[in-house]
Amino acid sequence: MNSFQRWYFNWAEPRYQRMPADMQCQARAMDRFLYSRRGLWAWSGTALAVGGCTLALNAAGMPWWLALLVALMLVFGLAMGLVIAWLMPDILGRGGLPRVSAQVLLGAVAGSSLSFLGLRLAGPGGSAGLDDLPAALHELLRVGLPAALLAALALLLLMWTVAGARRAQMQRELARLREASERESAARETSEARLRLLQAQIQPHFIFNTLSAVQHWVDSGDARASGLLRALTAFLRGTAELMLRPRVSLAEELALAEQYLHVMQARWGGRLRYQLEIDAALAARAELPPGILLSLLENALEHGLAPALAGGQLSLGLSARAGGGWCLEVADDGVGLAAGWSEGLGLANSRARLGHAFGAAARLELCPRPEGGTLARLVVEGAR
């Protein structure tokens, strides 16, 4: 950028700031075009138009200096009229058309009158001839003013065409934005409906399985049923409340997870042992969709430890990752993944809900442990 361009942009920027946002964008786009390589064609065309107009007026008998002045007025007046029509297409609306028409007509008449009188009075030699004033005025009324009116009408027609093209472009852009907004709204509603469906599928998945265990104790008259029922009631109350929210803190989910593990340990007795290694501060700020951790725990118990006659140990760990992310691991030393296994509804739904909540920043992996059993690892990168 040269010194003239810097001066111009510094001069123009305060004026741009007073314009509406859309007009600012269009004005800056015009400036960028005029100062680009493609803009050289516009400058070349303008110079040719001024030069041609100057030569024609000089050939008609007008002095060079006056011919150049009139040519500049004509060409840049036309250019400014078209620029205004593009930047402010509503100026030629029903309310503004009479005012703009009057201004264009007045300017055309004034410019034509000065040019015509200058041409007639200057004479071929450049000396004024006041004796020719009456004849010049008569010629102006007969030829100059009709020509000025035709030029003004032509300019108004051009401005009207440019303003109409700009309004059509704005309407197409508005229609495109409205269509994009409608598509985005429809996609969001579809996604939210899918999320509600997934949540509704996950809720009964672990709730009803737990209720089946309580029912067995009640039916068998086991004395432990009363305490277990109280723990289950607290668990269900907390679960029902959390499931209505799009996200919960990991600390809240962990509180329910401990109740769930307490219920399951009471049912399994010595067959279930569990260990929690949790960073409490990290758990308080980490968030995830409700039910994800409970689904991972239930998956580990039902598919990893339940088939093992001696049961086993379940470990749950939460650790921080670089960039504000975190990693949650649920490990068991059960029977491990069967050959040719495929993920079930709970795992698929959990992965879908994590994708909805975090996008590509979240991943859920299920893999065998070298020492036996299965590891479920949930990683959220850069979570806030």
C-alpha positions as CSV (number, residue, x, y, z in Angstrom):
1,M,0.0,0.0,0.0
2,N,1.5,3.3,-1.1
3,S,1.3,6.6,0.8
4,F,-1.7,7.9,-1.2
5,Q,-3.7,4.7,-0.4
6,R,-2.8,5.0,3.3
7,W,-4.0,8.6,3.3
8,Y,-7.2,7.7,1.4
9,F,-8.1,4.8,3.7
10,N,-7.4,6.9,6.8
11,W,-9.6,9.6,5.4
12,A,-12.4,7.2,4.4
13,E,-12.5,5.0,7.5
14,P,-14.2,7.5,9.8
15,R,-16.9,8.1,7.1
16,Y,-17.4,4.3,6.7
17,Q,-18.0,4.0,10.5
18,R,-21.0,6.3,10.1
19,M,-22.5,4.1,7.4
20,P,-24.9,1.1,8.0
21,A,-23.1,-2.2,8.2
22,D,-24.2,-3.4,4.8
23,M,-23.2,-0.1,3.1
24,Q,-19.8,-0.3,4.9
25,C,-19.2,-3.7,3.4
26,Q,-20.1,-2.6,-0.1
27,A,-18.0,0.6,0.1
28,R,-14.9,-1.3,1.3
29,A,-15.4,-3.9,-1.4
30,M,-15.4,-1.1,-4.0
31,D,-12.3,0.4,-2.6
32,R,-10.5,-3.0,-2.6
33,F,-11.6,-3.5,-6.2
34,L,-10.4,-0.1,-7.4
35,Y,-7.0,-0.7,-5.7
36,S,-6.6,-4.2,-7.1
37,R,-5.2,-5.2,-10.5
38,R,-8.7,-5.7,-11.9
39,G,-9.5,-2.1,-10.8
40,L,-6.9,-0.8,-13.4
41,W,-9.5,-1.6,-16.1
42,A,-12.0,0.7,-14.3
43,W,-9.5,3.5,-14.0
44,S,-8.4,3.0,-17.7
45,G,-12.1,3.1,-18.8
46,T,-12.7,6.3,-16.8
47,A,-9.6,8.0,-18.2
48,L,-10.7,7.0,-21.8
49,A,-14.2,8.4,-21.1
50,V,-12.8,11.7,-19.8
51,G,-10.3,11.9,-22.7
52,G,-12.9,11.2,-25.3
53,C,-15.4,13.6,-23.9
54,T,-12.7,16.3,-23.7
55,L,-11.7,15.8,-27.3
56,A,-15.3,15.9,-28.5
57,L,-16.0,19.1,-26.6
58,N,-12.8,20.7,-27.8
59,A,-13.6,19.7,-31.4
60,A,-17.0,21.5,-31.0
61,G,-15.1,24.7,-30.2
62,M,-14.8,24.6,-26.4
63,P,-11.4,25.6,-24.9
64,W,-9.2,22.7,-23.6
65,W,-9.4,23.8,-20.0
66,L,-13.2,24.1,-20.1
67,A,-13.6,20.9,-22.1
68,L,-11.6,19.0,-19.5
69,L,-13.6,20.5,-16.6
70,V,-16.9,19.6,-18.2
71,A,-15.7,16.1,-19.1
72,L,-14.6,15.5,-15.5
73,M,-18.0,16.7,-14.2
74,L,-19.9,14.5,-16.7
75,V,-17.9,11.3,-16.1
76,F,-17.5,11.5,-12.4
77,G,-21.1,12.7,-11.9
78,L,-22.3,9.6,-13.8
79,A,-20.0,7.4,-11.7
80,M,-21.1,8.9,-8.4
81,G,-24.7,8.6,-9.4
82,L,-24.3,4.9,-10.1
83,V,-22.2,4.3,-6.9
84,I,-24.9,6.0,-4.8
85,A,-27.6,3.9,-6.5
86,W,-25.7,0.8,-5.7
87,L,-24.9,1.7,-2.1
88,M,-28.3,3.2,-1.3
89,P,-30.8,1.4,-3.6
90,D,-33.7,2.6,-1.4
91,I,-32.9,6.2,-2.2
92,L,-34.8,5.7,-5.5
93,G,-37.8,4.3,-3.7
94,R,-41.2,5.8,-3.7
95,G,-40.3,8.5,-1.1
96,G,-36.8,9.4,-2.4
97,L,-37.4,9.3,-6.2
98,P,-38.8,12.8,-6.6
99,R,-36.0,14.4,-4.5
100,V,-33.2,12.5,-6.4
101,S,-34.9,13.3,-9.8
102,A,-35.0,17.0,-8.9
103,Q,-31.3,17.0,-7.9
104,V,-30.3,15.2,-11.1
105,L,-32.3,17.5,-13.3
106,L,-31.0,20.6,-11.6
107,G,-27.4,19.4,-11.9
108,A,-27.9,18.5,-15.5
109,V,-29.5,21.8,-16.4
110,A,-26.8,23.8,-14.5
111,G,-24.0,21.8,-16.0
112,S,-25.4,22.0,-19.5
113,S,-26.1,25.7,-19.2
114,L,-22.6,26.6,-18.1
115,S,-21.1,24.3,-20.7
116,F,-23.3,25.6,-23.5
117,L,-22.7,29.3,-22.6
118,G,-19.0,28.7,-22.2
119,L,-18.8,27.1,-25.6
120,R,-20.7,29.9,-27.3
121,L,-19.1,32.8,-25.5
122,A,-15.5,31.6,-25.5
123,G,-15.5,31.3,-29.2
124,P,-12.8,29.4,-31.2
125,G,-10.1,31.8,-30.1
126,G,-10.9,31.6,-26.4
127,S,-12.1,35.3,-26.2
128,A,-15.4,36.1,-24.7
129,G,-18.1,37.6,-26.9
130,L,-20.7,39.3,-24.8
131,D,-22.5,40.5,-27.9
132,D,-23.4,36.9,-28.6
133,L,-25.2,36.5,-25.2
134,P,-28.8,36.8,-26.5
135,A,-28.2,34.4,-29.3
136,A,-26.4,32.0,-26.9
137,L,-29.4,32.1,-24.5
138,H,-31.8,31.4,-27.3
139,E,-29.7,28.5,-28.5
140,L,-29.5,27.2,-25.0
141,L,-33.3,27.1,-24.6
142,R,-33.6,25.5,-28.0
143,V,-30.9,22.9,-27.9
144,G,-29.0,22.9,-24.6
145,L,-31.9,22.4,-22.2
146,P,-33.6,19.6,-24.1
147,A,-30.2,17.9,-24.3
148,A,-29.7,18.3,-20.6
149,L,-33.2,16.9,-19.8
150,L,-32.4,13.8,-22.0
151,A,-29.0,13.4,-20.2
152,A,-30.7,13.6,-16.9
153,L,-33.4,11.1,-17.8
154,A,-30.7,8.8,-19.1
155,L,-28.8,9.1,-15.8
156,L,-32.0,8.5,-13.8
157,L,-32.7,5.4,-15.9
158,L,-29.2,4.1,-15.3
159,M,-29.5,4.7,-11.6
160,W,-32.9,3.1,-11.4
161,T,-31.5,0.0,-13.2
162,V,-28.5,-0.2,-10.9
163,A,-30.6,0.3,-7.8
164,G,-33.0,-2.4,-9.1
165,A,-30.2,-4.8,-9.6
166,R,-28.8,-4.1,-6.1
167,R,-32.3,-4.6,-4.6
168,A,-32.6,-7.9,-6.4
169,Q,-29.2,-9.0,-5.2
170,M,-30.1,-8.1,-1.6
171,Q,-33.4,-10.0,-1.9
172,R,-31.5,-13.1,-3.2
173,E,-29.0,-12.8,-0.3
174,L,-31.8,-12.4,2.2
175,A,-33.6,-15.4,0.8
176,R,-30.4,-17.4,0.9
177,L,-29.8,-16.4,4.5
178,R,-33.4,-17.2,5.4
179,E,-33.2,-20.6,3.7
180,A,-29.9,-21.3,5.5
181,S,-31.4,-20.3,8.8
182,E,-34.4,-22.5,8.2
183,R,-32.1,-25.4,7.3
184,E,-30.1,-24.8,10.5
185,S,-33.2,-24.6,12.6
186,A,-34.6,-27.8,11.1
187,A,-31.3,-29.6,11.6
188,R,-31.1,-28.3,15.2
189,E,-34.7,-29.5,15.9
190,T,-33.9,-32.9,14.3
191,S,-30.7,-33.2,16.4
192,E,-32.5,-32.2,19.6
193,A,-35.3,-34.7,18.9
194,R,-32.7,-37.4,18.3
195,L,-31.0,-36.5,21.6
196,R,-34.3,-36.7,23.5
197,L,-34.9,-40.1,21.9
198,L,-31.4,-41.3,22.9
199,Q,-31.9,-40.0,26.4
200,A,-35.3,-41.7,26.7
201,Q,-33.7,-45.0,25.5
202,I,-30.8,-44.8,28.0
203,Q,-33.0,-43.9,31.1
204,P,-34.8,-47.2,31.3
205,H,-31.7,-49.1,30.3
206,F,-30.0,-48.9,33.7
207,I,-33.1,-48.0,35.8
208,F,-35.1,-51.1,35.0
209,N,-32.2,-53.4,35.3
210,T,-31.6,-52.1,38.9
211,L,-35.3,-52.4,39.7
212,S,-35.2,-56.0,38.6
213,A,-32.5,-56.7,41.2
214,V,-34.5,-54.9,44.0
215,Q,-37.6,-56.9,43.0
216,H,-35.7,-60.1,43.4
217,W,-34.8,-59.2,46.9
218,V,-38.3,-58.2,47.8
219,D,-39.7,-61.4,46.4
220,S,-37.2,-63.5,48.3
221,G,-37.9,-61.7,51.6
222,D,-34.2,-60.7,52.0
223,A,-33.8,-58.5,55.1
224,R,-31.4,-56.3,53.1
225,A,-34.2,-55.2,50.8
226,S,-35.3,-52.3,53.0
227,G,-31.9,-50.6,53.0
228,L,-31.3,-51.3,49.4
229,L,-34.7,-49.8,48.5
230,R,-33.9,-46.6,50.3
231,A,-30.6,-46.4,48.5
232,L,-32.4,-47.1,45.2
233,T,-35.0,-44.5,45.9
234,A,-32.3,-41.9,46.4
235,F,-30.6,-43.1,43.2
236,L,-33.7,-42.9,41.1
237,R,-34.7,-39.5,42.5
238,G,-31.3,-38.1,41.5
239,T,-31.2,-39.9,38.2
240,A,-34.7,-38.5,37.2
241,E,-33.6,-35.0,38.0
242,L,-30.3,-35.2,36.2
243,M,-31.7,-36.8,33.0
244,L,-33.8,-33.7,32.4
245,R,-30.7,-31.6,31.9
246,P,-28.6,-31.4,28.7
247,R,-25.3,-31.6,30.7
248,V,-24.3,-32.3,34.3
249,S,-21.0,-31.9,36.1
250,L,-19.0,-35.1,36.5
251,A,-19.2,-34.6,40.3
252,E,-23.0,-34.9,40.2
253,E,-22.8,-38.0,38.0
254,L,-20.2,-39.5,40.3
255,A,-22.5,-39.1,43.3
256,L,-25.1,-41.1,41.5
257,A,-22.5,-43.6,40.3
258,E,-21.4,-44.3,43.9
259,Q,-25.0,-44.9,44.9
260,Y,-25.4,-47.3,42.0
261,L,-22.2,-49.1,42.9
262,H,-23.4,-49.3,46.5
263,V,-26.7,-50.9,45.3
264,M,-24.8,-53.4,43.1
265,Q,-22.3,-54.3,45.7
266,A,-25.1,-55.0,48.2
267,R,-26.6,-57.3,45.6
268,W,-23.4,-59.0,44.6
269,G,-21.8,-59.2,48.0
270,G,-18.1,-60.1,47.9
271,R,-18.2,-60.6,44.1
272,L,-17.9,-56.9,43.4
273,R,-15.1,-54.6,44.5
274,Y,-14.6,-51.1,43.2
275,Q,-12.0,-48.3,43.5
276,L,-12.4,-44.6,42.7
277,E,-9.5,-42.3,41.9
278,I,-11.1,-39.0,41.3
279,D,-9.7,-35.4,41.2
280,A,-12.5,-33.6,43.0
281,A,-11.7,-30.2,41.6
282,L,-11.6,-31.5,38.0
283,A,-14.9,-33.5,38.5
284,A,-16.6,-30.3,39.7
285,R,-15.8,-28.4,36.4
286,A,-15.9,-31.3,33.9
287,E,-19.3,-31.7,32.2
288,L,-20.9,-34.4,30.1
289,P,-24.4,-35.5,29.1
290,P,-26.2,-37.2,31.9
291,G,-26.2,-41.0,32.2
292,I,-22.9,-41.5,30.2
293,L,-20.9,-42.6,33.3
294,L,-23.7,-44.8,34.6
295,S,-24.0,-46.5,31.3
296,L,-20.3,-47.3,31.2
297,L,-20.5,-48.7,34.7
298,E,-23.5,-50.8,33.9
299,N,-21.8,-52.1,30.8
300,A,-18.7,-53.1,32.7
301,L,-20.7,-54.9,35.4
302,E,-23.2,-56.7,33.1
303,H,-20.8,-57.7,30.3
304,G,-17.4,-57.8,32.1
305,L,-17.9,-58.9,35.7
306,A,-21.3,-60.6,35.8
307,P,-20.2,-63.5,33.6
308,A,-17.1,-64.2,35.8
309,L,-18.1,-66.6,38.6
310,A,-15.8,-64.9,41.1
311,G,-16.8,-61.4,40.0
312,G,-13.9,-58.9,40.1
313,Q,-12.8,-55.4,40.6
314,L,-14.0,-52.3,38.9
315,S,-11.8,-49.1,38.8
316,L,-12.9,-45.6,37.9
317,G,-10.3,-42.9,37.4
318,L,-10.5,-39.2,36.3
319,S,-7.4,-37.3,35.2
320,A,-6.7,-34.0,33.5
321,R,-5.3,-33.5,30.0
322,A,-3.3,-30.7,28.4
323,G,-5.4,-27.8,27.2
324,G,-8.2,-28.1,29.8
325,G,-9.4,-31.5,28.7
326,W,-10.0,-34.6,30.8
327,C,-10.0,-38.3,30.6
328,L,-12.4,-40.7,32.4
329,E,-11.5,-44.4,32.5
330,V,-13.7,-47.3,33.6
331,A,-11.7,-50.6,33.9
332,D,-12.7,-54.1,35.0
333,D,-10.8,-57.3,35.3
334,G,-13.7,-59.5,34.1
335,V,-14.1,-61.8,31.1
336,G,-13.1,-59.2,28.5
337,L,-14.4,-58.6,25.0
338,A,-15.7,-61.7,23.2
339,A,-14.4,-62.5,19.8
340,G,-16.4,-60.6,17.1
341,W,-18.1,-58.4,19.6
342,S,-20.1,-55.4,18.5
343,E,-21.2,-52.4,20.5
344,G,-24.8,-52.4,21.9
345,L,-27.4,-49.8,22.2
346,G,-26.0,-48.2,25.4
347,L,-22.5,-47.7,24.0
348,A,-23.8,-46.5,20.6
349,N,-26.2,-44.0,22.3
350,S,-23.4,-42.7,24.6
351,R,-21.1,-42.1,21.6
352,A,-23.9,-40.3,19.7
353,R,-24.8,-38.1,22.7
354,L,-21.1,-37.2,23.2
355,G,-20.8,-36.3,19.5
356,H,-23.9,-34.0,19.9
357,A,-22.4,-32.3,23.0
358,F,-18.7,-32.0,22.0
359,G,-18.4,-32.8,18.4
360,A,-14.9,-34.1,17.4
361,A,-13.5,-33.0,20.7
362,A,-14.9,-36.1,22.4
363,R,-14.1,-39.8,21.8
364,L,-15.2,-43.0,23.5
365,E,-13.0,-46.1,23.2
366,L,-13.6,-49.6,24.4
367,C,-10.5,-51.9,24.3
368,P,-9.2,-55.1,26.0
369,R,-6.7,-54.7,28.9
370,P,-3.4,-56.6,28.6
371,E,-3.8,-58.0,32.1
372,G,-7.4,-59.1,31.3
373,G,-10.7,-57.4,31.3
374,T,-11.9,-54.3,29.5
375,L,-11.1,-50.6,29.5
376,A,-13.6,-47.9,28.5
377,R,-11.9,-44.6,28.0
378,L,-13.8,-41.3,27.5
379,V,-11.6,-38.4,26.4
380,V,-12.8,-34.8,26.0
381,E,-10.2,-32.4,24.6
382,G,-10.2,-28.8,25.6
383,A,-13.4,-29.0,27.7
384,R,-14.3,-25.9,29.6
